[in-house]
Amino acid sequence: MALELSRPDLVVAILGAGTMGRGIAQVCAQAGLTTLLFDSRDGAVKDAIALIEKGLEGQVSKGRMTASARQAVLDRLKPIRAVDEAKGAGIAIEAIVEDLRAKRELFRELEKHLAPDAVLATNTSSLSVTAIAAGCARPERVGGLHFFNPPPLMRLVEVIGGLRSDPTMVEALVGFVKRINKHPIVAADTPGFVVNHAGRAYGPEALRIVAQGIASPREVDLLMKEAAGFRMGPFELLDLVGGDVTHAVMVSIFEQYFGEPMYQPSAQMAVRVAGGLLGRKSKQGFYNYDGPPTTSPPTNAVQTQPLPISVWIAEEDGGRELAGWLNAAGVKAQLGGKPAAEGPCFVTPLGEDASNAAVRLGLDPARTLAVDMLGGFAGRRTLMKTPLTKAEIIGEAVAALSAGNVPVTVINDSPGFVVQRLLAMIVNIGTHIAELRIAAPSDIDTAVELGLNYPKGPLALGDALGVARVLAVLDGMHAVTLDPKYRATPWLRRRARLGVSLRTLD
Ligand SMILES: NC(=O)c1ccc[n+]([C@@H]2O[C@H](COP(=O)([O-])OP(=O)(O)OC[C@H]3O[C@@H](n4cnc5c(N)ncnc54)[C@H](O)[C@@H]3O)[C@@H](O)[C@H]2O)c1
């Protein structure tokens, strides 16, 4: 079967004119393609075109588009009233309700009217492309085109071939995605494809950190933005996307992977959803959106205790770097040797909590605090106390670590702090995606950068942090918690042992 999506006169049919369908229609029409638009709800297509028109008008008023270009886009959008009117389309893109039966029914209907070589693509987020295709007489011409919201702004499109897709299908869809000026990555037909699968680390692990009383949502958000360079904190993101939507994705991926512990949803989130604390859409989530924004400061910021303060630092990974930095900032930092009789003792563990590190090194837990050195000293710093660390010692430690007016967040004891835990989980799940051959390593990184807006893709992030260090974080978390969700993937462990990039292929 020849799938031909490069014809100059290719006509596209979009089925479903909701949030995604109208955005995809706009993208196709803006790329110069005649675009048919259908919806089963009366008035939905009219509303969609009015919204597209309003959006384009905004582009014209900002000088990003000429009025004649806007009119040309609108002229290419053709409302249709029934599925049979899509008969001239070379490709149909379905963006209807997320329901297997409804999608199969629509595809069967499309098959009746479209040419035998027309491609049927689904924009499903959580259903299997193969399962949708199984309802068709010719499953070989069914594939997935997973756009992101809002389609006109999001550059990424995941291209998915079903198990029975024609071998030329993926290549034809990749060409089509480029033709509509988007960036394709190819993903296997697996739960959540790449982006929704890779996103199972940031929110769920952050929820576990808060559930365990290690830090507050606001503290976690500040650390991930100011220490790890993320554009949004995990709780800001949960509130933006909506707790109901995020929780449903968490549950769906967990179930589709038959209870893989790495993807365990949050029991606390289930209660929040049941209680209607959904985020921005319900005006209350982890933050309050009804009235003035939440401005309560994190538990501690910069301390102004006069220098010099004396601290002792264990001579382990990160200790020398910490001592060098603190001495340069005017703190009297002693690296290794016998700890002084008083003052804070700093440890710099990877994946170990402060209590375990204090006991292992024979230090007084009442004077021990751990400093997260994984990300260096770029921004906000984390100080982790043991249950016994004395308040005056914490005060001195904060003063030392915030020398130079750098904000410090004090957290409760946790193997892997906040930043180490979240970054290690992002990297580990990224390697799981690579190991399961869901996408090529470079496509995994691109998908996460473009689809999730993370500063780096998971494999590139692991390389930048040091693969052996990421492994040490995961092994440490696993050793302390005995929780199987923290076991490192063989893909990661092997590359850490060999000292090579996480992008290295077998
Ligand atoms: N919203 C997102 O962020 C997002 C992102 C990627 C993929 N998706 C997927 O895209 C699809 C659509 O999602 P959405 O957010 O645009 O939903 P939506 O509810 O905004 O729009 C769905 C539209 O489909 C119409 N519809 C329902 N059944 C139909 C049928 N049988 N025939 C024709 N029209 C029908 C509805 O009237 C509605 O206008 C879903 O499969 C969803 O999983 C959504």
The ligand as a MOL file (V3000), in Angstrom:
LIG
                    3D

  0  0  0     0  0            999 V3000
M  V30 BEGIN CTAB
M  V30 COUNTS 44 48 0 0 0
M  V30 BEGIN ATOM
M  V30 1 N -6.5560 18.3920 25.8920 0
M  V30 2 C -5.3040 18.0090 25.8140 0
M  V30 3 O -4.4090 18.5870 26.4540 0
M  V30 4 C -4.9260 16.8620 24.9160 0
M  V30 5 C -3.5910 16.7360 24.5030 0
M  V30 6 C -3.2420 15.7130 23.6250 0
M  V30 7 C -4.2190 14.8140 23.1920 0
M  V30 8 N -5.5120 14.9530 23.6260 0 CHG=1
M  V30 9 C -6.4990 13.9900 23.0940 0
M  V30 10 O -7.2350 14.6430 22.0570 0
M  V30 11 C -8.5800 14.1560 22.0160 0
M  V30 12 C -9.5450 15.3290 22.1640 0
M  V30 13 O -9.2820 16.0010 23.3690 0
M  V30 14 P -9.8160 17.4890 23.6280 0
M  V30 15 O -9.1250 17.9670 24.8530 0
M  V30 16 O -9.7230 18.2860 22.3800 0 CHG=-1
M  V30 17 O -11.3580 17.1910 23.9780 0
M  V30 18 P -12.5900 18.2070 23.8780 0
M  V30 19 O -13.6170 17.6560 24.7890 0
M  V30 20 O -12.1520 19.6160 24.0300 0
M  V30 21 O -13.0740 18.0170 22.3700 0
M  V30 22 C -13.6410 16.8270 21.8670 0
M  V30 23 C -14.6280 17.1910 20.7640 0
M  V30 24 O -15.0200 16.0010 20.0980 0
M  V30 25 C -16.4090 16.0590 19.8430 0
M  V30 26 N -16.8780 14.6910 19.6840 0
M  V30 27 C -17.1120 13.7660 20.6540 0
M  V30 28 N -17.4790 12.6110 20.0820 0
M  V30 29 C -17.4630 12.7920 18.7370 0
M  V30 30 C -17.7270 11.9530 17.6110 0
M  V30 31 N -18.0740 10.6940 17.7630 0
M  V30 32 N -17.5950 12.4870 16.3730 0
M  V30 33 C -17.2390 13.7780 16.2110 0
M  V30 34 N -16.9950 14.6190 17.2310 0
M  V30 35 C -17.0840 14.1300 18.4810 0
M  V30 36 C -16.9980 16.7970 21.0100 0
M  V30 37 O -18.2490 17.3840 20.6840 0
M  V30 38 C -15.9150 17.8430 21.2770 0
M  V30 39 O -16.1460 19.0390 20.5700 0
M  V30 40 C -8.6750 13.1060 23.1150 0
M  V30 41 O -8.4230 11.8400 22.5490 0
M  V30 42 C -7.5490 13.5040 24.0750 0
M  V30 43 O -7.0720 12.4130 24.8150 0
M  V30 44 C -5.8930 15.9590 24.4580 0
M  V30 END ATOM
M  V30 BEGIN BOND
M  V30 1 1 1 2
M  V30 2 2 2 3
M  V30 3 1 2 4
M  V30 4 1 4 5
M  V30 5 2 4 44
M  V30 6 2 5 6
M  V30 7 1 6 7
M  V30 8 2 7 8
M  V30 9 1 8 9
M  V30 10 1 8 44
M  V30 11 1 9 10
M  V30 12 1 9 42
M  V30 13 1 10 11
M  V30 14 1 11 12
M  V30 15 1 11 40
M  V30 16 1 12 13
M  V30 17 1 13 14
M  V30 18 2 14 15
M  V30 19 1 14 16
M  V30 20 1 14 17
M  V30 21 1 17 18
M  V30 22 2 18 19
M  V30 23 1 18 20
M  V30 24 1 18 21
M  V30 25 1 21 22
M  V30 26 1 22 23
M  V30 27 1 23 24
M  V30 28 1 23 38
M  V30 29 1 24 25
M  V30 30 1 25 26
M  V30 31 1 25 36
M  V30 32 1 26 27
M  V30 33 1 26 35
M  V30 34 2 27 28
M  V30 35 1 28 29
M  V30 36 1 29 30
M  V30 37 2 29 35
M  V30 38 1 30 31
M  V30 39 2 30 32
M  V30 40 1 32 33
M  V30 41 2 33 34
M  V30 42 1 34 35
M  V30 43 1 36 37
M  V30 44 1 36 38
M  V30 45 1 38 39
M  V30 46 1 40 41
M  V30 47 1 40 42
M  V30 48 1 42 43
M  V30 END BOND
M  V30 END CTAB
M  END
